[in-house]
Amino acid sequence: MSIGGVGGMGGGAMSVDRVMQLRAQILERNEALTRANASASAAAPTSAQPTSFADTLGDALKSVNEGQTQAAKLSESYERGETVDIAKVMLARQQASVGFEATLQVRNKLLSAYKDIMSMPV
């Protein structure tokens, strides 16, 4: 029994035995990867605790703040007449702006979710 050119796999027939062999190889590789992943995670240090949402949000806010501070410093340097590339200044300002806008959107979504949760009947 053979399967003819399935899904445009080219000319020639592919036997069911060949398909089953390929399937077995894929399953063996999957099991090997699963074992390797399990042994790697077991060998990983247990002191690393998962970060909480508050920690992640705090780190993101610090990153946005650092971006805004860096953009302000570059702008001040350029305004004082120091040799600062205008493209670098504009890029830093744009990155700070995008980071701030993204932070506002996250804040708005969090407030909306909070309002939705508070309006749920108990």
Stockholm file with secondary structure:
# STOCKHOLM 1.0

chainA/1-122         MSIGGVGGMGGGAMSVDRVMQLRAQILERNEALTRANASASAAAPTSAQPTSFADTLGDALKSVNEGQTQAAKLSESYERGETVDIAKVMLARQQASVGFEATLQVRNKLLSAYKDIMSMPV
#=GR chainA/1-122 SS CEEESGGGCCSSEEEHHHHHHHHHHHHHHHHHHHHHHHHHHHHSCTTCCCCCHHHHHHHHHHHHHHHHHHHHHHHHHHHTTCSCCHHHHHHHHHHHHHHHHHHHHHHHHHHHHHHHHHTSCC
#=GC SS_cons         CEEESGGGCCSSEEEHHHHHHHHHHHHHHHHHHHHHHHHHHHHSCTTCCCCCHHHHHHHHHHHHHHHHHHHHHHHHHHHTTCSCCHHHHHHHHHHHHHHHHHHHHHHHHHHHHHHHHHTSCC
//
